[in-house]
Amino acid sequence: MRLQVRRVAVLAIALALTLGVLFGLQHWIFLTQTKMPLQAQLERMSQVKRVTLNLSSSTPSVNVVLGSVADLETTYQSIEAKVQKLAPGAALHIAGGTDKALTNASQVLSFPVEQGMVTGQFVEMRQDVVHDASNLHVTARIYVDSQNVYLALYDHDKAAYFIYSRGAK
């Protein structure tokens, strides 16, 4: 009987060590095959100022802070392609350096953007957004594709970026 207790203890220790090694190996592979390459690829992009990866949670996400971007649509699509290649299913969040004027403008302009997306009247949406932005003394650039509406707001050297999903995938 004493011999069986010893065997069970040895087997339990061996199992715990094996699982520890396997989980450690899995984490190392994740770091070297996913997290580090994704971080490096995104940081190499000239428009990217900062990248924060949260890939080990139940809701993986990639947060990217952009510097000055001339074409938000192309930049976003390029970043999204890299994220989906190395971390499929991770949510992508884009931000820019913002200030009080841009925060206020984004709140005011969200209504015509949402209204344009619901009605499908994108020409009118663009006209309303550009007009309302100029009244707020900011510059707005808006792009539309089959999946998203991209809104870039500029106030001198500050910029804020917003991506509205159209729900099409």
C-alpha positions as a Markdown table, in Angstrom:
| # | Residue | x | y | z |
|---|---|---|---|---|
| 1 | Met | 0.0 | 0.0 | 0.0 |
| 2 | Arg | 2.8 | 2.4 | 0.9 |
| 3 | Leu | 4.4 | 1.7 | -2.5 |
| 4 | Gln | 1.3 | 2.7 | -4.4 |
| 5 | Val | 1.0 | 6.0 | -2.5 |
| 6 | Arg | 4.6 | 6.7 | -3.5 |
| 7 | Arg | 3.9 | 5.9 | -7.2 |
| 8 | Val | 0.9 | 8.2 | -7.2 |
| 9 | Ala | 3.0 | 11.0 | -5.7 |
| 10 | Val | 5.8 | 10.5 | -8.3 |
| 11 | Leu | 3.2 | 10.4 | -11.1 |
| 12 | Ala | 1.5 | 13.6 | -9.9 |
| 13 | Ile | 4.9 | 15.4 | -9.7 |
| 14 | Ala | 5.9 | 14.1 | -13.1 |
| 15 | Leu | 2.5 | 15.3 | -14.5 |
| 16 | Ala | 2.8 | 18.7 | -12.9 |
| 17 | Leu | 6.4 | 19.2 | -14.3 |
| 18 | Thr | 5.3 | 18.0 | -17.8 |
| 19 | Leu | 2.3 | 20.4 | -17.8 |
| 20 | Gly | 4.6 | 23.2 | -16.6 |
| 21 | Val | 7.1 | 22.6 | -19.4 |
| 22 | Leu | 4.3 | 22.4 | -22.0 |
| 23 | Phe | 2.6 | 25.6 | -20.9 |
| 24 | Gly | 6.0 | 27.3 | -20.8 |
| 25 | Leu | 6.8 | 26.1 | -24.3 |
| 26 | Gln | 3.3 | 27.2 | -25.5 |
| 27 | His | 3.9 | 30.7 | -24.1 |
| 28 | Trp | 7.4 | 30.9 | -25.7 |
| 29 | Ile | 6.0 | 29.9 | -29.1 |
| 30 | Phe | 3.2 | 32.4 | -28.7 |
| 31 | Leu | 5.7 | 35.2 | -28.0 |
| 32 | Thr | 8.2 | 34.3 | -30.8 |
| 33 | Gln | 5.6 | 33.4 | -33.5 |
| 34 | Thr | 2.8 | 35.9 | -32.8 |
| 35 | Lys | 3.3 | 38.7 | -30.3 |
| 36 | Met | 6.9 | 39.9 | -31.0 |
| 37 | Pro | 6.6 | 39.7 | -34.8 |
| 38 | Leu | 3.3 | 41.6 | -34.8 |
| 39 | Gln | 4.6 | 44.3 | -32.5 |
| 40 | Ala | 7.8 | 44.6 | -34.7 |
| 41 | Gln | 5.8 | 44.8 | -37.9 |
| 42 | Leu | 3.4 | 47.5 | -36.6 |
| 43 | Glu | 6.2 | 49.6 | -34.9 |
| 44 | Arg | 8.1 | 49.6 | -38.3 |
| 45 | Met | 5.2 | 51.6 | -39.9 |
| 46 | Ser | 6.0 | 55.3 | -40.0 |
| 47 | Gln | 2.5 | 56.3 | -39.0 |
| 48 | Val | 2.5 | 54.2 | -35.8 |
| 49 | Lys | 3.6 | 55.9 | -32.6 |
| 50 | Arg | 2.7 | 53.2 | -30.1 |
| 51 | Val | 1.4 | 49.6 | -30.1 |
| 52 | Thr | -0.1 | 47.8 | -27.1 |
| 53 | Leu | -0.9 | 44.1 | -27.5 |
| 54 | Asn | -3.3 | 42.3 | -25.2 |
| 55 | Leu | -3.5 | 38.9 | -26.9 |
| 56 | Ser | -3.6 | 36.5 | -24.0 |
| 57 | Ser | -7.0 | 37.6 | -22.6 |
| 58 | Ser | -10.3 | 36.1 | -23.5 |
| 59 | Thr | -11.0 | 39.1 | -25.8 |
| 60 | Pro | -7.6 | 39.7 | -27.5 |
| 61 | Ser | -7.0 | 43.3 | -28.7 |
| 62 | Val | -4.4 | 45.4 | -30.5 |
| 63 | Asn | -4.3 | 49.1 | -29.6 |
| 64 | Val | -2.5 | 51.4 | -32.0 |
| 65 | Val | -1.8 | 55.1 | -31.6 |
| 66 | Leu | -1.2 | 56.8 | -34.9 |
| 67 | Gly | 0.9 | 59.9 | -35.6 |
| 68 | Ser | 0.1 | 62.0 | -38.6 |
| 69 | Val | -1.8 | 60.0 | -41.2 |
| 70 | Ala | -2.7 | 61.3 | -44.7 |
| 71 | Asp | -4.9 | 58.4 | -45.7 |
| 72 | Leu | -6.6 | 56.8 | -42.8 |
| 73 | Glu | -8.4 | 54.1 | -44.9 |
| 74 | Thr | -5.2 | 52.7 | -46.4 |
| 75 | Thr | -3.3 | 52.9 | -43.1 |
| 76 | Tyr | -6.1 | 51.1 | -41.2 |
| 77 | Gln | -6.4 | 48.4 | -43.8 |
| 78 | Ser | -2.7 | 47.8 | -43.8 |
| 79 | Ile | -2.6 | 47.5 | -40.0 |
| 80 | Glu | -5.7 | 45.3 | -39.9 |
| 81 | Ala | -4.2 | 42.9 | -42.5 |
| 82 | Lys | -1.1 | 42.5 | -40.3 |
| 83 | Val | -3.1 | 41.9 | -37.2 |
| 84 | Gln | -5.4 | 39.4 | -38.8 |
| 85 | Lys | -2.5 | 37.5 | -40.3 |
| 86 | Leu | -0.6 | 37.1 | -37.0 |
| 87 | Ala | -3.5 | 37.4 | -34.5 |
| 88 | Pro | -6.7 | 36.3 | -36.2 |
| 89 | Gly | -9.8 | 37.5 | -34.3 |
| 90 | Ala | -8.1 | 40.2 | -32.3 |
| 91 | Ala | -10.0 | 43.4 | -32.1 |
| 92 | Leu | -8.1 | 46.4 | -33.6 |
| 93 | His | -8.5 | 49.8 | -31.9 |
| 94 | Ile | -7.0 | 52.9 | -33.5 |
| 95 | Ala | -6.4 | 56.2 | -31.7 |
| 96 | Gly | -4.6 | 59.5 | -32.4 |
| 97 | Gly | -3.3 | 62.2 | -30.2 |
| 98 | Thr | -6.4 | 64.2 | -29.3 |
| 99 | Asp | -7.2 | 67.4 | -27.6 |
| 100 | Lys | -10.4 | 69.1 | -26.3 |
| 101 | Ala | -11.4 | 70.6 | -29.6 |
| 102 | Leu | -11.1 | 67.2 | -31.4 |
| 103 | Thr | -12.9 | 65.4 | -28.6 |
| 104 | Asn | -15.8 | 67.9 | -28.9 |
| 105 | Ala | -15.8 | 67.7 | -32.7 |
| 106 | Ser | -15.9 | 63.9 | -32.6 |
| 107 | Gln | -19.0 | 64.0 | -30.4 |
| 108 | Val | -20.7 | 66.5 | -32.7 |
| 109 | Leu | -19.8 | 64.7 | -35.9 |
| 110 | Ser | -20.7 | 61.2 | -34.7 |
| 111 | Phe | -24.4 | 62.0 | -35.3 |
| 112 | Pro | -24.1 | 62.8 | -39.1 |
| 113 | Val | -21.8 | 59.8 | -39.5 |
| 114 | Glu | -24.2 | 57.4 | -37.8 |
| 115 | Gln | -27.1 | 58.9 | -39.7 |
| 116 | Gly | -25.3 | 58.5 | -43.0 |
| 117 | Met | -24.5 | 54.9 | -42.2 |
| 118 | Val | -28.1 | 54.1 | -41.3 |
| 119 | Thr | -29.6 | 55.9 | -44.4 |
| 120 | Gly | -26.9 | 55.0 | -46.8 |
| 121 | Gln | -26.7 | 58.6 | -47.9 |
| 122 | Phe | -22.9 | 58.9 | -47.9 |
| 123 | Val | -22.6 | 61.9 | -50.1 |
| 124 | Glu | -24.8 | 63.9 | -47.8 |
| 125 | Met | -23.0 | 62.5 | -44.8 |
| 126 | Arg | -19.7 | 63.7 | -46.1 |
| 127 | Gln | -21.0 | 67.1 | -46.9 |
| 128 | Asp | -22.5 | 67.4 | -43.4 |
| 129 | Val | -19.4 | 66.2 | -41.7 |
| 130 | Val | -17.1 | 68.5 | -43.6 |
| 131 | His | -19.4 | 71.5 | -43.1 |
| 132 | Asp | -19.9 | 70.9 | -39.4 |
| 133 | Ala | -16.2 | 70.3 | -38.9 |
| 134 | Ser | -15.3 | 73.6 | -40.5 |
| 135 | Asn | -17.8 | 75.3 | -38.2 |
| 136 | Leu | -15.9 | 73.8 | -35.3 |
| 137 | His | -12.6 | 75.0 | -36.7 |
| 138 | Val | -11.2 | 71.5 | -37.4 |
| 139 | Thr | -10.5 | 69.7 | -40.7 |
| 140 | Ala | -12.3 | 66.5 | -41.4 |
| 141 | Arg | -11.5 | 63.8 | -43.9 |
| 142 | Ile | -14.0 | 61.0 | -44.3 |
| 143 | Tyr | -13.6 | 57.8 | -46.3 |
| 144 | Val | -16.1 | 55.0 | -46.9 |
| 145 | Asp | -15.6 | 51.4 | -48.0 |
| 146 | Ser | -17.8 | 48.3 | -47.9 |
| 147 | Gln | -16.9 | 47.6 | -44.3 |
| 148 | Asn | -16.1 | 50.8 | -42.5 |
| 149 | Val | -16.5 | 54.6 | -42.4 |
| 150 | Tyr | -13.2 | 56.3 | -41.6 |
| 151 | Leu | -13.2 | 59.7 | -40.0 |
| 152 | Ala | -9.9 | 61.7 | -39.5 |
| 153 | Leu | -10.1 | 65.0 | -37.7 |
| 154 | Tyr | -7.2 | 67.5 | -37.7 |
| 155 | Asp | -6.6 | 70.6 | -35.6 |
| 156 | His | -3.2 | 72.1 | -36.4 |
| 157 | Asp | -0.7 | 69.4 | -35.3 |
| 158 | Lys | -3.2 | 67.2 | -33.4 |
| 159 | Ala | -5.2 | 64.4 | -35.0 |
| 160 | Ala | -8.0 | 62.0 | -34.0 |
| 161 | Tyr | -9.1 | 59.0 | -35.9 |
| 162 | Phe | -12.4 | 57.1 | -35.7 |
| 163 | Ile | -13.4 | 53.9 | -37.5 |
| 164 | Tyr | -17.2 | 53.1 | -37.6 |
| 165 | Ser | -18.0 | 49.6 | -38.6 |
| 166 | Arg | -20.8 | 49.3 | -41.2 |
| 167 | Gly | -21.5 | 45.8 | -40.0 |
| 168 | Ala | -20.5 | 44.2 | -43.3 |
| 169 | Lys | -18.0 | 41.4 | -43.2 |
